[in-house]
Amino acid sequence: MRTVLAIDQSTSATKALLFRTDGTIIQGTSAQHRQFYPRQGWVEHDAEEIYTNLLAVVKALLARTGPLAGDIACLSITNQRETIVVFDRATGQPLHRAIVWQCRRGDPFCRRLIEAGHDETVRKKTGLKIDTYFPAPKLMWLLEHEPQIRRKLLAGEALIGTIDAYLIYRLTHGRVFACDYTNASRTLLFDIGSLRWSEELCHLFGVPVYALPEVRASNARFGETDLDGLLDTPIPICGVMGDSQAALFSERCFSPGTAKVTFGTGSSILLNTGAAVLPSAVGNLTTIAWVLDDQPTYAYEGIINCTGATVAWLRDQLALISSPEETETLARSLADNEGVYFVPAFFGLSAPYWRADAKAAIVGLTPSSTRNHVVRAALESIAYQVKEVLDVMGREADIPLQVLHADGGAVRNRFLMQFVADITRLTVRASSMPELSALGAALAGALGMGIYGSLQEVADLPLASTDYRPSMDASQAERYYAGWKAAVQRVL
């Protein structure tokens, strides 16, 4: 039996999963890593801990699967995007904690560049906005505040990597320094039209272009690894893709007009727009969906900073719940939200507002409000944000949407999936497989290894899902949504 070993390195954990070549999971295991908050609005990860966890989860998975592992065709990687690591060229050791996509320390640099009139130039080349969500402003902060790192980068002694590039470098003992196009396209340093690092943008952000990785297609090979001795024989690294694009790929959204939402710590909504760059005039991000055999596919993307993070906040900071699974029961206990809205702007508001200065708020509380109202409002906020992004995308792309593919842990929450369908007025096709990002990377890897001969063979693979169709009266949905818009305006 041929299998694919996939690594899903997310914002909160590192998973190792073993897939059959029909796309089904044999088994998986995971390990969480620490979240560091040195100052308000700053978020960091220990990249060395992440690499150590990767080896640990693979070791545990191989011990559990034994002969079931079969003939492992390749190692595939999907990863949290926009998180950046600076590491030593000689040793691969991180020179600073990884700065996470949620981190807002680059805000002053963004304001400086926007005030200087650079936003349009950056948008045209990258499809993105100048925002500290993306790595380049974080790198400006590092270069200004960490002179030793600046010296090493300028001397060619240090490298800058997205998480995939960092892991590949470590797994190949420095023989391969490369990332895939989807990750490169999220840095604010990559020209998505010419498919290369932009020297103009590197100069603008002060980033040495020679410190950036080679960029390869998602179905390309990225060297070989024996996983630091865990395998007797090295296997190819093949199938590398940012987590959101990997989910789009695994949902088989191969045609223009197909869309998906991944419910994770934050959420990414992607709409396949085809083979040409489609610039946005109203705040959509334009990004690379994937590049296969040097042929690019592009997408509109809407970023939501806090979805799963909102539920985690209820658990970890307010102790209103002990697990995310409780939220469905608590939300269903109410017939109505009774005017309570939760605007989860913990890291500002992203699409379609792009207001880094916004702060989170719960509005509409009365003496009769209970924890159930707050929990329901938190779940509802996810649906409202999804609708805002889809409305903007659909209008600009001029593509009528009927089905929204959904993946991530939150698809198990039936209240949330139904509420998303009711508010968006779309059929929500919730995947029965929660590990779609890992599956997407594995499918790209199998494609690159020749296990599948074409995209059509991938499209023909079965994918179990549950459909949720709008059942709420349209006028009621509009009333709920109007209340949300009013709550957002109070925050702004």
FIMIBA-732958 format. One record per residue (C-alpha): residue in three letters; chain; z, y, x. Coordinates in Angstrom, 3 decimals, always signed. Layout:
N
(ALA A (Z Y X))
...
END
This chain:
492
(MET A (+0.000 +0.000 +0.000))
(ARG A (-0.975 +3.422 +1.355))
(THR A (+1.513 +6.239 +0.799))
(VAL A (+1.900 +9.938 +1.580))
(LEU A (+5.166 +11.367 +2.876))
(ALA A (+5.682 +14.901 +1.574))
(ILE A (+8.168 +17.584 +2.601))
(ASP A (+9.079 +20.254 +0.046))
(GLN A (+10.972 +22.978 +1.898))
(SER A (+12.147 +25.315 -0.866))
(THR A (+14.427 +28.339 -1.017))
(SER A (+17.485 +26.217 -1.724))
(ALA A (+16.807 +22.765 -0.270))
(THR A (+14.574 +20.462 +1.727))
(LYS A (+13.213 +17.375 -0.032))
(ALA A (+11.434 +14.336 +1.333))
(LEU A (+9.326 +12.413 -1.171))
(LEU A (+7.173 +9.335 -0.869))
(PHE A (+4.079 +9.214 -3.094))
(ARG A (+1.694 +6.446 -3.936))
(THR A (-1.935 +7.469 -3.667))
(ASP A (-2.188 +7.506 -7.473))
(GLY A (+0.186 +10.486 -7.437))
(THR A (+3.320 +8.687 -8.613))
(ILE A (+6.644 +9.046 -6.806))
(ILE A (+8.216 +6.036 -5.129))
(GLN A (+11.427 +7.824 -4.203))
(GLY A (+12.827 +11.099 -2.920))
(THR A (+15.930 +12.619 -1.384))
(SER A (+17.079 +16.156 -0.600))
(ALA A (+19.615 +18.294 +1.237))
(GLN A (+20.601 +21.868 +0.461))
(HIS A (+20.901 +24.519 +3.135))
(ARG A (+23.190 +27.510 +3.281))
(GLN A (+22.327 +30.936 +1.911))
(PHE A (+23.481 +33.883 +4.016))
(TYR A (+24.033 +37.365 +2.559))
(PRO A (+24.972 +39.584 +5.533))
(ARG A (+24.735 +42.769 +3.456))
(GLN A (+23.956 +43.704 -0.110))
(GLY A (+20.332 +42.793 -0.804))
(TRP A (+19.908 +40.826 +2.435))
(VAL A (+19.158 +37.083 +2.328))
(GLU A (+18.818 +34.752 +5.322))
(HIS A (+18.456 +31.034 +6.106))
(ASP A (+19.277 +29.126 +9.270))
(ALA A (+15.861 +27.764 +10.286))
(GLU A (+17.463 +25.280 +12.684))
(GLU A (+19.541 +23.913 +9.806))
(ILE A (+16.367 +23.582 +7.738))
(TYR A (+14.654 +21.575 +10.486))
(THR A (+17.707 +19.380 +10.976))
(ASN A (+17.833 +18.776 +7.224))
(LEU A (+14.155 +17.835 +7.230))
(LEU A (+14.760 +15.078 +9.748))
(ALA A (+17.892 +13.943 +7.901))
(VAL A (+16.212 +13.630 +4.507))
(VAL A (+13.232 +11.783 +5.961))
(LYS A (+15.564 +9.388 +7.769))
(ALA A (+17.498 +8.773 +4.549))
(LEU A (+14.291 +8.285 +2.550))
(LEU A (+12.822 +5.796 +4.997))
(ALA A (+16.104 +3.871 +5.072))
(ARG A (+16.088 +3.629 +1.282))
(THR A (+12.419 +2.754 +0.818))
(GLY A (+12.027 +0.315 +3.722))
(PRO A (+8.939 -1.838 +3.140))
(LEU A (+8.046 +0.282 +0.092))
(ALA A (+6.988 +3.032 +2.483))
(GLY A (+3.933 +0.897 +3.223))
(ASP A (+1.220 +2.434 +5.354))
(ILE A (+2.020 +6.167 +5.516))
(ALA A (-1.327 +7.947 +5.651))
(CYS A (+0.044 +11.370 +6.574))
(LEU A (+2.877 +13.872 +6.352))
(SER A (+2.211 +16.754 +3.937))
(ILE A (+4.182 +19.998 +3.731))
(THR A (+4.788 +22.522 +0.984))
(ASN A (+7.168 +25.387 +1.555))
(GLN A (+8.883 +28.517 +0.345))
(ARG A (+6.437 +31.338 +0.942))
(GLU A (+7.064 +34.836 +2.358))
(THR A (+10.103 +33.661 +4.339))
(ILE A (+9.563 +34.409 +8.023))
(VAL A (+10.936 +32.949 +11.266))
(VAL A (+10.704 +34.348 +14.807))
(PHE A (+11.206 +31.595 +17.366))
(ASP A (+10.979 +30.954 +21.087))
(ARG A (+7.566 +29.807 +22.293))
(ALA A (+8.989 +27.480 +24.945))
(THR A (+11.778 +25.804 +22.973))
(GLY A (+10.908 +26.342 +19.309))
(GLN A (+14.451 +27.603 +18.743))
(PRO A (+14.836 +30.421 +16.176))
(LEU A (+15.698 +33.796 +17.712))
(HIS A (+17.103 +35.119 +14.438))
(ARG A (+17.948 +33.648 +11.080))
(ALA A (+14.910 +33.276 +8.860))
(ILE A (+14.516 +36.345 +6.645))
(VAL A (+13.984 +35.135 +3.090))
(TRP A (+11.447 +36.390 +0.563))
(GLN A (+14.310 +37.719 -1.581))
(CYS A (+15.597 +39.975 +1.219))
(ARG A (+15.247 +43.724 +0.607))
(ARG A (+15.969 +45.060 +4.107))
(GLY A (+12.372 +46.186 +4.529))
(ASP A (+12.510 +48.678 +1.630))
(PRO A (+12.758 +51.832 +3.819))
(PHE A (+9.697 +50.775 +5.803))
(CYS A (+7.757 +50.142 +2.597))
(ARG A (+8.611 +53.603 +1.280))
(ARG A (+7.534 +55.138 +4.575))
(LEU A (+4.148 +53.378 +4.512))
(ILE A (+3.519 +54.121 +0.837))
(GLU A (+4.364 +57.802 +1.305))
(ALA A (+1.924 +57.876 +4.231))
(GLY A (-0.825 +56.658 +1.874))
(HIS A (-1.366 +53.132 +3.234))
(ASP A (-0.877 +51.215 -0.015))
(GLU A (-4.542 +51.198 -1.038))
(THR A (-5.746 +50.011 +2.386))
(VAL A (-3.239 +47.175 +2.364))
(ARG A (-4.080 +46.202 -1.210))
(LYS A (-7.832 +46.061 -0.525))
(LYS A (-7.447 +43.776 +2.478))
(THR A (-4.575 +41.558 +1.371))
(GLY A (-4.677 +41.683 -2.439))
(LEU A (-0.945 +42.479 -2.300))
(LYS A (+1.270 +45.514 -2.677))
(ILE A (+3.364 +47.001 +0.086))
(ASP A (+6.675 +45.437 -0.837))
(THR A (+9.484 +43.904 +1.177))
(TYR A (+9.041 +40.695 -0.820))
(PHE A (+6.378 +40.007 +1.824))
(PRO A (+7.109 +39.374 +5.525))
(ALA A (+5.457 +42.336 +7.308))
(PRO A (+8.115 +44.954 +6.375))
(LYS A (+10.846 +42.489 +7.375))
(LEU A (+9.149 +42.101 +10.742))
(MET A (+9.116 +45.902 +11.110))
(TRP A (+12.874 +45.817 +10.596))
(LEU A (+13.293 +43.091 +13.244))
(LEU A (+11.150 +44.918 +15.775))
(GLU A (+13.108 +48.129 +15.288))
(HIS A (+16.630 +46.668 +15.187))
(GLU A (+16.429 +43.684 +17.544))
(PRO A (+15.188 +44.911 +20.968))
(GLN A (+15.442 +41.464 +22.576))
(ILE A (+13.191 +39.965 +19.914))
(ARG A (+10.788 +42.870 +20.252))
(ARG A (+10.641 +42.366 +24.027))
(LYS A (+9.978 +38.635 +23.683))
(LEU A (+7.277 +39.149 +21.063))
(LEU A (+5.454 +41.786 +23.086))
(ALA A (+5.720 +39.610 +26.204))
(GLY A (+4.230 +36.636 +24.382))
(GLU A (+7.470 +34.647 +24.727))
(ALA A (+8.129 +34.462 +20.970))
(LEU A (+6.110 +33.453 +17.937))
(ILE A (+6.112 +34.509 +14.286))
(GLY A (+5.830 +31.772 +11.723))
(THR A (+5.865 +31.224 +8.016))
(ILE A (+8.039 +28.199 +7.262))
(ASP A (+5.109 +25.773 +7.417))
(ALA A (+4.069 +27.054 +10.868))
(TYR A (+7.636 +26.815 +12.160))
(LEU A (+8.081 +23.238 +10.910))
(ILE A (+4.695 +22.126 +12.262))
(TYR A (+5.526 +23.637 +15.655))
(ARG A (+8.821 +21.736 +15.778))
(LEU A (+7.345 +18.494 +14.448))
(THR A (+4.554 +18.529 +17.056))
(HIS A (+6.870 +19.666 +19.895))
(GLY A (+4.910 +22.889 +20.275))
(ARG A (+1.485 +21.296 +20.487))
(VAL A (+0.277 +22.899 +17.239))
(PHE A (+1.026 +26.445 +16.124))
(ALA A (-0.778 +26.813 +12.811))
(CYS A (-0.245 +27.630 +9.153))
(ASP A (-2.513 +27.225 +6.148))
(TYR A (-4.446 +29.980 +4.382))
(THR A (-2.124 +30.142 +1.370))
(ASN A (+0.867 +30.994 +3.530))
(ALA A (-1.081 +33.393 +5.749))
(SER A (-2.272 +35.253 +2.662))
(ARG A (+1.337 +36.116 +1.727))
(THR A (+2.243 +38.062 +4.877))
(LEU A (+0.557 +41.489 +4.289))
(LEU A (-1.215 +40.859 +7.610))
(PHE A (-4.134 +38.679 +6.475))
(ASP A (-7.549 +39.815 +5.234))
(ILE A (-8.234 +37.471 +2.320))
(GLY A (-11.916 +38.453 +2.152))
(SER A (-12.798 +37.727 +5.786))
(LEU A (-10.195 +34.941 +6.037))
(ARG A (-8.632 +36.165 +9.276))
(TRP A (-5.647 +38.096 +10.566))
(SER A (-6.326 +41.828 +10.291))
(GLU A (-5.872 +43.679 +13.568))
(GLU A (-5.734 +46.931 +11.590))
(LEU A (-2.816 +45.706 +9.488))
(CYS A (-1.039 +44.168 +12.465))
(HIS A (-1.262 +47.550 +14.171))
(LEU A (-0.003 +49.304 +11.016))
(PHE A (+3.071 +47.081 +10.800))
(GLY A (+3.567 +46.916 +14.561))
(VAL A (+3.138 +43.126 +14.681))
(PRO A (+1.404 +41.596 +17.742))
(VAL A (-1.491 +39.559 +16.399))
(TYR A (-1.243 +37.103 +19.301))
(ALA A (+2.200 +36.041 +18.016))
(LEU A (+0.724 +34.795 +14.719))
(PRO A (-0.403 +31.210 +14.053))
(GLU A (-3.888 +29.789 +13.831))
(VAL A (-4.940 +29.469 +10.186))
(ARG A (-6.362 +26.216 +8.827))
(ALA A (-7.520 +24.823 +5.483))
(SER A (-4.974 +23.064 +3.285))
(ASN A (-6.751 +19.727 +3.689))
(ALA A (-7.137 +20.137 +7.466))
(ARG A (-5.155 +18.222 +10.069))
(PHE A (-2.266 +19.962 +11.793))
(GLY A (-1.636 +17.558 +14.670))
(GLU A (+0.515 +14.438 +14.644))
(THR A (+4.241 +13.761 +14.503))
(ASP A (+6.626 +10.868 +14.960))
(LEU A (+9.360 +12.946 +13.270))
(ASP A (+11.458 +13.095 +16.437))
(GLY A (+11.362 +9.355 +16.895))
(LEU A (+11.935 +8.313 +13.280))
(LEU A (+8.493 +6.676 +13.255))
(ASP A (+7.295 +4.117 +15.778))
(THR A (+3.750 +5.455 +15.559))
(PRO A (+2.802 +9.122 +15.041))
(ILE A (+1.091 +10.053 +11.779))
(PRO A (-1.205 +13.008 +11.041))
(ILE A (+0.153 +16.157 +9.432))
(CYS A (-2.374 +16.832 +6.680))
(GLY A (-2.011 +18.700 +3.399))
(VAL A (-0.217 +22.016 +3.897))
(MET A (+0.165 +24.568 +1.123))
(GLY A (+2.595 +27.217 -0.119))
(ASP A (+4.736 +25.865 -2.934))
(SER A (+3.272 +27.884 -5.789))
(GLN A (-0.341 +27.168 -4.850))
(ALA A (+0.547 +23.505 -4.359))
(ALA A (+1.850 +23.396 -7.919))
(LEU A (-1.388 +24.997 -9.187))
(PHE A (-3.326 +22.323 -7.276))
(SER A (-1.265 +19.439 -8.627))
(GLU A (-1.672 +20.757 -12.189))
(ARG A (-5.447 +20.332 -11.598))
(CYS A (-6.083 +24.015 -12.293))
(PHE A (-9.394 +23.775 -10.482))
(SER A (-11.453 +25.925 -12.874))
(PRO A (-11.383 +29.717 -13.367))
(GLY A (-9.140 +30.621 -16.299))
(THR A (-6.604 +27.834 -15.799))
(ALA A (-3.036 +29.010 -15.192))
(LYS A (+0.413 +27.703 -14.360))
(VAL A (+3.978 +28.917 -13.988))
(THR A (+6.407 +27.348 -11.556))
(PHE A (+10.048 +27.721 -12.561))
(GLY A (+12.109 +27.799 -9.392))
(THR A (+14.635 +30.216 -7.895))
(GLY A (+12.054 +32.819 -8.812))
(SER A (+8.798 +32.108 -10.606))
(SER A (+5.172 +32.425 -9.647))
(ILE A (+2.418 +32.597 -12.236))
(LEU A (-1.044 +31.829 -10.898))
(LEU A (-4.371 +32.202 -12.685))
(ASN A (-7.412 +30.652 -11.012))
(THR A (-10.105 +33.362 -10.759))
(GLY A (-12.750 +31.417 -8.843))
(ALA A (-14.619 +31.736 -5.553))
(ALA A (-14.725 +35.540 -5.293))
(VAL A (-11.969 +38.042 -4.573))
(LEU A (-11.112 +39.793 -7.846))
(PRO A (-9.287 +43.045 -7.057))
(SER A (-6.655 +44.289 -9.486))
(ALA A (-6.277 +47.835 -10.736))
(VAL A (-3.125 +47.266 -12.784))
(GLY A (-0.626 +45.602 -10.483))
(ASN A (-1.709 +41.967 -10.380))
(LEU A (-1.612 +40.401 -6.954))
(THR A (-4.806 +38.793 -5.688))
(THR A (-4.193 +35.832 -3.440))
(ILE A (-5.750 +32.704 -2.000))
(ALA A (-5.215 +29.714 -4.282))
(TRP A (-6.353 +27.347 -1.516))
(VAL A (-9.057 +26.821 +1.056))
(LEU A (-10.621 +23.364 +1.202))
(ASP A (-13.151 +22.586 +3.930))
(ASP A (-13.432 +26.354 +4.613))
(GLN A (-14.317 +27.137 +0.968))
(PRO A (-11.797 +29.570 -0.612))
(THR A (-10.584 +29.682 -4.196))
(TYR A (-8.754 +32.833 -5.310))
(ALA A (-6.162 +33.596 -7.962))
(TYR A (-4.232 +36.352 -9.657))
(GLU A (-0.528 +36.022 -9.134))
(GLY A (+2.471 +37.491 -10.873))
(ILE A (+5.834 +37.282 -9.137))
(ILE A (+9.152 +37.056 -10.980))
(ASN A (+12.100 +37.477 -8.626))
(CYS A (+14.817 +35.802 -10.678))
(THR A (+14.484 +32.875 -13.067))
(GLY A (+16.460 +29.885 -11.775))
(ALA A (+18.475 +32.360 -9.697))
(THR A (+19.676 +33.954 -12.945))
(VAL A (+21.047 +30.645 -14.205))
(ALA A (+22.613 +29.969 -10.795))
(TRP A (+24.322 +33.370 -11.003))
(LEU A (+25.881 +32.414 -14.344))
(ARG A (+27.262 +29.302 -12.676))
(ASP A (+28.252 +30.558 -9.222))
(GLN A (+29.331 +34.155 -9.839))
(LEU A (+30.545 +34.251 -13.452))
(ALA A (+31.537 +30.586 -13.864))
(LEU A (+30.138 +30.654 -17.416))
(ILE A (+28.557 +27.228 -16.906))
(SER A (+29.201 +24.316 -14.574))
(SER A (+25.577 +23.146 -14.462))
(PRO A (+22.150 +24.454 -15.539))
(GLU A (+21.875 +21.578 -18.027))
(GLU A (+24.574 +23.199 -20.186))
(THR A (+22.421 +26.214 -20.951))
(GLU A (+20.204 +24.418 -23.468))
(THR A (+23.136 +23.385 -25.675))
(LEU A (+24.783 +26.806 -25.481))
(ALA A (+21.541 +28.628 -26.312))
(ARG A (+20.794 +26.314 -29.244))
(SER A (+24.241 +26.993 -30.715))
(LEU A (+23.006 +30.453 -31.797))
(ALA A (+20.457 +31.127 -34.492))
(ASP A (+19.615 +34.519 -33.022))
(ASN A (+20.191 +36.512 -29.831))
(GLU A (+21.940 +39.212 -31.926))
(GLY A (+20.461 +41.964 -29.787))
(VAL A (+21.858 +40.779 -26.436))
(TYR A (+19.388 +41.032 -23.531))
(PHE A (+19.787 +40.171 -19.869))
(VAL A (+17.539 +42.024 -17.371))
(PRO A (+17.982 +40.014 -14.130))
(ALA A (+16.943 +42.687 -11.628))
(PHE A (+19.212 +41.339 -8.891))
(PHE A (+16.529 +42.027 -6.291))
(GLY A (+14.753 +44.772 -8.200))
(LEU A (+11.984 +44.139 -10.720))
(SER A (+8.686 +42.733 -9.481))
(ALA A (+5.506 +42.312 -11.559))
(PRO A (+4.453 +44.296 -13.497))
(TYR A (+6.984 +47.046 -12.624))
(TRP A (+7.419 +46.727 -8.848))
(ARG A (+10.653 +48.699 -8.876))
(ALA A (+12.813 +47.710 -5.929))
(ASP A (+15.535 +50.159 -7.020))
(ALA A (+16.187 +48.495 -10.396))
(LYS A (+19.594 +46.845 -10.933))
(ALA A (+20.483 +43.925 -13.187))
(ALA A (+22.126 +44.576 -16.550))
(ILE A (+23.244 +42.855 -19.735))
(VAL A (+22.722 +45.138 -22.713))
(GLY A (+23.540 +44.949 -26.408))
(LEU A (+27.002 +43.395 -26.107))
(THR A (+29.349 +43.769 -29.079))
(PRO A (+32.938 +42.548 -29.717))
(SER A (+31.498 +39.380 -31.269))
(SER A (+29.386 +38.514 -28.207))
(THR A (+30.333 +35.270 -26.445))
(ARG A (+29.279 +33.436 -23.304))
(ASN A (+26.683 +31.698 -25.480))
(HIS A (+24.960 +35.039 -26.062))
(VAL A (+24.888 +35.787 -22.337))
(VAL A (+23.553 +32.323 -21.511))
(ARG A (+20.879 +32.523 -24.201))
(ALA A (+19.902 +36.003 -23.016))
(ALA A (+19.505 +34.660 -19.471))
(LEU A (+17.108 +31.935 -20.652))
(GLU A (+15.213 +34.331 -22.893))
(SER A (+14.728 +36.732 -19.969))
(ILE A (+12.617 +34.094 -18.234))
(ALA A (+10.220 +33.872 -21.190))
(TYR A (+9.923 +37.648 -21.551))
(GLN A (+9.054 +38.063 -17.883))
(VAL A (+6.432 +35.311 -18.094))
(LYS A (+4.825 +37.047 -21.087))
(GLU A (+4.716 +40.405 -19.298))
(VAL A (+2.864 +38.928 -16.354))
(LEU A (+0.442 +36.850 -18.446))
(ASP A (-0.447 +39.802 -20.676))
(VAL A (-1.429 +41.921 -17.671))
(MET A (-3.372 +39.073 -16.044))
(GLY A (-5.262 +38.081 -19.169))
(ARG A (-6.367 +41.633 -19.908))
(GLU A (-7.660 +42.325 -16.421))
(ALA A (-9.319 +38.969 -15.793))
(ASP A (-10.814 +39.109 -19.296))
(ILE A (-10.156 +35.382 -19.619))
(PRO A (-8.614 +34.077 -22.858))
(LEU A (-5.674 +31.804 -22.124))
(GLN A (-4.687 +29.000 -24.460))
(VAL A (-2.643 +26.632 -22.303))
(LEU A (+0.009 +27.485 -19.735))
(HIS A (+0.849 +24.637 -17.368))
(ALA A (+4.526 +24.625 -16.413))
(ASP A (+6.472 +22.878 -13.685))
(GLY A (+9.794 +23.054 -11.900))
(GLY A (+13.274 +21.975 -12.844))
(ALA A (+13.484 +24.280 -15.866))
(VAL A (+10.776 +22.352 -17.749))
(ARG A (+13.547 +19.938 -18.739))
(ASN A (+15.149 +22.722 -20.801))
(ARG A (+13.575 +22.269 -24.225))
(PHE A (+14.998 +25.507 -25.622))
(LEU A (+13.406 +27.475 -22.798))
(MET A (+10.009 +25.757 -23.011))
(GLN A (+9.834 +26.309 -26.768))
(PHE A (+10.901 +29.940 -26.402))
(VAL A (+8.209 +30.527 -23.751))
(ALA A (+5.623 +29.090 -26.162))
(ASP A (+6.936 +31.240 -29.032))
(ILE A (+6.992 +34.490 -27.064))
(THR A (+3.675 +34.025 -25.232))
(ARG A (+1.928 +32.461 -28.290))
(LEU A (+0.459 +29.855 -25.949))
(THR A (+0.703 +26.103 -25.715))
(VAL A (+3.069 +25.338 -22.838))
(ARG A (+2.165 +22.079 -21.122))
(ALA A (+5.372 +21.086 -19.336))
(SER A (+4.864 +18.536 -16.607))
(SER A (+6.967 +15.407 -16.837))
(MET A (+7.020 +15.298 -13.045))
(PRO A (+9.416 +17.870 -11.593))
(GLU A (+8.050 +17.635 -8.030))
(LEU A (+4.621 +19.174 -8.484))
(SER A (+4.681 +21.349 -5.359))
(ALA A (+5.264 +18.282 -3.207))
(LEU A (+2.625 +16.384 -5.177))
(GLY A (+0.087 +19.181 -4.632))
(ALA A (+0.559 +19.043 -0.876))
(ALA A (+0.346 +15.241 -0.965))
(LEU A (-2.877 +15.352 -2.978))
(ALA A (-4.398 +17.848 -0.524))
(GLY A (-3.313 +15.585 +2.305))
(ALA A (-4.844 +12.508 +0.700))
(LEU A (-8.033 +14.502 +0.135))
(GLY A (-8.082 +15.514 +3.794))
(MET A (-7.494 +11.925 +4.907))
(GLY A (-10.438 +10.695 +2.836))
(ILE A (-8.309 +8.720 +0.372))
(TYR A (-9.976 +10.774 -2.361))
(GLY A (-13.658 +11.510 -1.961))
(SER A (-13.755 +14.666 -4.098))
(LEU A (-11.752 +17.121 -6.186))
(GLN A (-13.030 +15.311 -9.267))
(GLU A (-11.237 +12.153 -8.139))
(VAL A (-8.031 +14.198 -7.896))
(ALA A (-8.666 +15.727 -11.334))
(ASP A (-9.071 +12.249 -12.833))
(LEU A (-5.586 +11.124 -11.762))
(PRO A (-3.097 +10.866 -14.657))
(LEU A (-0.510 +13.633 -15.113))
(ALA A (+2.149 +13.145 -17.787))
(SER A (+3.280 +16.220 -19.726))
(THR A (+4.856 +17.454 -22.965))
(ASP A (+3.215 +20.170 -25.073))
(TYR A (+5.215 +22.947 -26.750))
(ARG A (+3.299 +24.984 -29.331))
(PRO A (+4.380 +28.282 -30.929))
(SER A (+6.552 +27.645 -33.985))
(MET A (+8.377 +30.958 -34.366))
(ASP A (+6.988 +33.480 -36.828))
(ALA A (+4.834 +35.959 -34.910))
(SER A (+6.690 +38.986 -36.300))
(GLN A (+9.994 +37.541 -35.140))
(ALA A (+8.568 +36.962 -31.654))
(GLU A (+7.366 +40.563 -31.576))
(ARG A (+10.805 +41.805 -32.596))
(TYR A (+12.474 +39.849 -29.802))
(TYR A (+9.945 +41.113 -27.273))
(ALA A (+10.348 +44.730 -28.380))
(GLY A (+14.085 +44.392 -27.777))
(TRP A (+13.385 +43.138 -24.270))
(LYS A (+11.049 +46.037 -23.486))
(ALA A (+13.716 +48.474 -24.667))
(ALA A (+16.333 +46.791 -22.453))
(VAL A (+14.041 +47.030 -19.415))
(GLN A (+13.470 +50.728 -20.051))
(ARG A (+17.229 +51.276 -20.074))
(VAL A (+17.433 +49.597 -16.663))
(LEU A (+14.529 +51.623 -15.281))
END
